[in-house]
Amino acid sequence: MMILYFLLMVSAYYRGMSCNLRLLLLYMIEIIFLKNMWRIFMPIVIHSEVEETPWREGYRWWTIANSSNCKSSYMSISLIEENSGTPLHSHVSEEFIIVLEGCVEVNLKGNKSLVFQDQTIIVPINTPHSLKNLNSEPAKLLTFFPISDPFSQTKYIDGQSPKNFLSEFHH
């Protein structure tokens, strides 16, 4: 609605402008309008603009997709420092964890495995699992859930939920 009002206001002044000023004005409108138009029709997330979510000590978390920009999925990027990770827990949906950099030890139903860069962990529904970075270099992960709020029904078998983690979902 604001764009329509803006265009009506500009058209009133447009008739009295010189040709060069008209071209400059049209160029400026095109830049402003088109530069931001993709955000209206196609949600593209610029990772460097995403705020970090307080999570756990040594475990940094950035939410890329949730109910604020998509209907039925959740995705995040995280960095896990040495000797940090998650306690044993389970979710009511599948979880897909892609190791983008580094290596993590995964405990899936009591079976421990090392998962390296360019490998994916597929955690079945309601399966107890935990992660830990045993290396001195941070591990970078991309995590995906096929539901928009995967943490509201997470069950912690060991440990507890991260501080303030529900604030992201229940403002």
NORLINCOR-V638598 format. One record per run of one state. SS is the DSSP state (helix for helix, strand for strand, loop for the rest). FROM is the first residue (numbers start at 0). LEN is the number of residues. If there is no record, write none. Layout:
BEGIN
ss-><SS | SS>
from-><FROM | FROM>
len-><LEN | LEN>
END
This chain:
BEGIN
ss-><loop | helix | loop | helix | loop | helix | loop | strand | loop | strand | loop | strand | loop | strand | loop | strand | loop | strand | loop | strand | loop | strand | loop | strand | loop | strand | loop | strand | loop | helix | loop>
from-><0 | 1 | 14 | 18 | 41 | 46 | 49 | 51 | 56 | 58 | 65 | 73 | 80 | 84 | 90 | 94 | 101 | 102 | 108 | 110 | 116 | 118 | 123 | 128 | 132 | 138 | 145 | 154 | 156 | 164 | 168>
len-><1 | 13 | 4 | 23 | 5 | 3 | 2 | 5 | 2 | 7 | 8 | 7 | 4 | 6 | 4 | 7 | 1 | 6 | 2 | 6 | 2 | 5 | 5 | 4 | 6 | 7 | 9 | 2 | 8 | 4 | 3>
END
